[in-house]
């Protein structure tokens, strides 16, 4: 027995996205060059938008690709954007390119994450950071934000946990505001629960926020960069982001450079639990 799901009219969906962006009709009109009269008629169902009008308004409202498809469907049009699984052959060349960037970043850690911060793949240097985490946290899908702040994960080894946790909370909350994805809101609430409200972050003294973590008893410091596919037309690819970590001091650089020198040229299959790809691919490994 199937249950019909009522889909809101396209005008109501557009109004919801306008309100989520905290735009008045006038502000959206100024941005999109569409008259407030026509916007009002579309939102109330008195005018039916063309697919081109829907995409134009979506651009100005920064609507994610999956939700653009929902707008098109609500208006009676075919979806415009694909939404493949990440192991689909049609996007294999993109995934292969991103994985090559992971290994090109060695000897320093790099991760490929999906839209919910679950690890899609990672290079061998990440293994050093995850060593010692509870096995259940490393069962796929591995959520890197949860691993960082969970008491059975890296929380006990991150020296500036309050500062780094606040940074992660800000990133997840920002994405939740953009996507209005329930999983993003739930992850933001989970992160907030890990942070002690009585803790006060130390004053920021450096040019960037760093991750300060103990690895084998040695304090290491990294700063991170994040890259996305700005030209994605597949909803699954839109949420992917490459997180790379670089040494923030000479001790951290020396440690990873030395390990790379010791292991350069060796190869193995992916670390257990890391990577959503099927089949082995060359991996540089670090000594135990």
Helices and strands as residue ranges (DSSP letters): H 10-20, H 25-32, H 36-43, H 51-61, H 65-74, G 89-91, H 92-104, E 110-113, E 119-122, H 126-130, G 135-138, H 144-149, H 161-179, H 182-194, E 211-215, E 218-228, H 235-238, E 241-247, H 250-263
